[in-house]
Amino acid sequence: MTSTLTTPATLAAVVATPGSGRPKAVLFDHHEYATSVILRGGEVPWDNVTAYSAFFAQAQGLLRPDVALLDLERLYDHLTAGNSRLEAAMAGKSRTGYALRTLLADDDTNKAVLEFATVFAQTARQPVVLRIPSPMEWLIGTHRFGGAVSLSDLAADDAENASMYVSDWLRSFAALPVAGLLLDNRTPDDGHGRVPVALEAYTPIANVTSNYRWTLGQLDDAQVQLHADTAVGGYIPAGFWLDTDVQLPPADFYFAEIPSSARPEDVLLRLDALA
């Protein structure tokens, strides 16, 4: 079933009135769980957006989230893996931010990402929310291509420059029915250093999202915050899906990552606890 590219409810509106009928909205990152349960550990079909959308819709049907979360960082990781042409271009200059700017300006990658996101948005049955690294985290993640091996030459002041590159890149999604944009600012699993940056520092991105009527939010280690909105999101602990004794933290809405080790029958029982 294909939806029409119309202006969707914003993420803030979804949080205020969850379409699932739950008392509080739940945003799911079900990638690891769905890969384990639906694909049984097989390859995620990133190269076939129709197959990916079908896989994604199956997971959505099982979990009934309030939004369709498209993780563009995972898509970028797939598209750029082993791309020696792009890596060489990103390493062309050692100037801070050059690698990120080069990545976001790459025509071939941008075309593939936009085509993927367009089909995803056309087939999604819930409001679409995009997730990307926060500009500082994206800057850190690409910084190594310029020859840097430490973060000592990065500071919070670099975040605004990075956010300008990201805001320019976001304009390619202007025609899509996007409800919100989440910047992932959490401490990465790989343990690399961090330069903490508040959501308020990303004014260029806030201006773009406001113009497009998208809700801007940021995933921090302790909570999920929304720009210009008082609603605060909490994280559903991983143990919640494994043990009935694990309680939910107080929050206005929830963000959940279901562990791949969770058993489907337990997940269904815990979903009932969210109703």
N, C-alpha and C positions, 0 to 999 in steps of 0.2 A: 504494500500500500504506500503510495507516494503522497507526501504532504505538499501543500502550496507554500512557496517562499513568502510568507507574510510575517509581519512583526509579531513576535511571540510575547508572552508574559515575561517580564524581567525576572531575574533570579530573586530579587528582593520581594517581588510579588508572590513568587512561588513559596518563599520562606514564610511569608505572612499567611498564605492560604494554600497549603499543600494540595496538589492535584491528586495525590494518592489517597486522600481521605484520612491519612494519619494525623494524630494531634500535632506532631512536629515533622517538618520536612526532613528527608534523608537523602543525602547525595552519596552515591556509591561509586567507588573505584573498585570494580569487580574483576579487573583484568586478570590478576593472578589466580583467583578462584575459578573464574570461567574458563581460563586456559586449562586448568587442571581437571575440572568436572566435565566441561562440554567438549573441549578438544583433546582431553585425556593426555595433556602434555605435548600435543602436537604443535606444529608451527602456526603462529597467528597469521592469518591471510592478509598481511599488510599490502601485498602486491595486487590484490583483487578486492577493491572496495565494496563490490556487491556481496562477495562472500564474507567480508569483514562485517558489513552491516547486518547480514543475516545472523552471524555469530553473536554480534552485540545485542541484536533484538531478542535472541533467545535468552541471553543472560538477563536482559531487562524484564522479560516476561516472568522469569523465575523470582526476581527480587523486588519488582515493582517500585523502583526509585522514583523520585519526583523530577529528576532531570536526566538528560542523556549527556554524560561527561565524556568529551573527546580529549584525550591526552595527546597533545601535539608534540610533547617532548619525546614520547615513545615513537611516534611516527617519524620525527626528525632523526632519532637514533637509528631507525631502520633504513631510512633513505640515504643517510650519509655514511653508514658503515662501509669501510673499504673504498670510499670515493676519493681516490688519490688526487684527481683533478681539483676537487673542492678543498681538500686538505692543503694542497700546495698553494692554492689561492689564499687561503686563510693565514698561511704562514708567510705571506709575501712581505709583511712589514711587522715589526715588533711593537709598534705603537699600541698603547692600551685601547682596547675596544675594536681594533682593526679586524680581528678574526671574527668577532660577533657581527660586526657590520657587513663583512663579506659574506658570511653565512646567510644573513637575512636578506641580502640583495641578490642572491644567486637565482637566476631566472629559472633554470631547470628544476631546482628543488622547490621553488615557490609555485611553479605550475603544478607539480605533482601534489603538493600539500593542498593547494586550493581546489584541485579537482577532487581529491579525497574528501575534503571537508564539505564540499558542495553536495556530493552524493550522500554523505552521512547526514547532513542537515535535511535533505529532501526526504529521507526515509525514516528519520527519527520520529518517534511518537510522543516524545516528551520534549520540553524546552531544552535547547542545546546550550551547554556550558563548555567553553574551551578552557583547558588548563595548559599553562606554559610555565617554565621556570621564571622566578622573579628576575628582573633585568640583572640584578647583581649576581644571582646564581648562574644565569646564562653567561654572563661575562666571565665568571670564574671558570665555568665549564669549558669555555673556548680559549681561555687565556694561554693555555699550554701550547697552542699552535704558533704563538708568536715567539716561542723559545723560552718563556718564563716557566720556572718550576716551583715558584713560591708565590704567595699572595702578598708579600711585603710591600709591593709597589701599588697595591690596590687600596683604595679608601672609599668611604661612603660617598664622597663627592663624585666618584666615577659613576655612581648609580644613575644620576640624572642624564648623563650622556648616553648611557646604555638604554635608558628608557626612551630616549628620543629615537634611537634606532628601532626599538620595538614598536613604538607608536606609529612610525612610518610604515613598518611592515604590516601592522594590524589593518591598515586601510584597505588591503587587498580583500579583507573579509567583510567589507562594508555592506555588500548586497545579501549576505547570508542572514537567516533568521536566528541570530544569536541572542540568548537571554542573559548571558553573563560571561565574565572572564575571571579566572582564578589564577593568581600568581603563586607559585609554589616556592615558599621561602623557608621551608623546613630544613633542619640539619640533614644533609645527605647521608645515606648509608655508607658511602665509601670513605667517610671520615675526613675528607679534605676540609681545610680551614674555612671559616665563614667571615663575612663582613656584614653584620646585621644592619638591615635597612628597613625603616618603617614604611608602611604603605603610602603615607602622606608624601614621601619623597618622590613618588613617581607621578608628578604632575602632568607630564606630556601624555602618559597613558590614561590618566583620569580624564583629561580633556577629550581624548578620542572616544573613550567608552561613554562618556556623558553625551557627546554629540550623537552617537549611534543608539543611545538609550539602552546600553548594556549595563548590568550591575557589575561593578569591579570589586573583587575581593582578594584576600591574601590568606594563604595557609601558613600560619606560623607554628612554631613547635607546640605552643600551649593551646591555641584556639584558632578559629577561622573568623576573620573580621571582614565586614563589608564596608566599602567606602560610603561615607555620608548616610549611614544607616546604623541604628542602635542594636540591631539583632547580632548576637554573638553565637558562633557555631562551636560545638564541642566534638571531640573525636570519640567514636565508639571504640572502646578497647578491643584489641584482637581477641582477648580472652572471652569477650561477650559471646562470641560465636562457638566457643568450645565448652563453656561452663555456665550453667543456669544461675550460679551464685554471683556472677559478675554484674554489677549495677552500672547504669548509665550516669555520666556526669551531668550536672545541671547545665542546660544550654537552651537557646531558642530554636536551634536546628542542629542536625548532626551530619558529620562526614564519616563515612565508613570504608575501610579497606578490609575485605574479608580474606583471611589467610587461606592459602591454597590447601592447607592441611585440614580445613574444616569439612566435616561430613555433611552432605546435602540434607539429610534428615534433621540434623541439629540446626543447620542454618534456617530451615523452614520453621522450626519451633521458635527460634529466636526472632524471626521476622514477625511472628504472631505477638511477641512481647513488645514490639514497636508500635502495634496498632492501637 
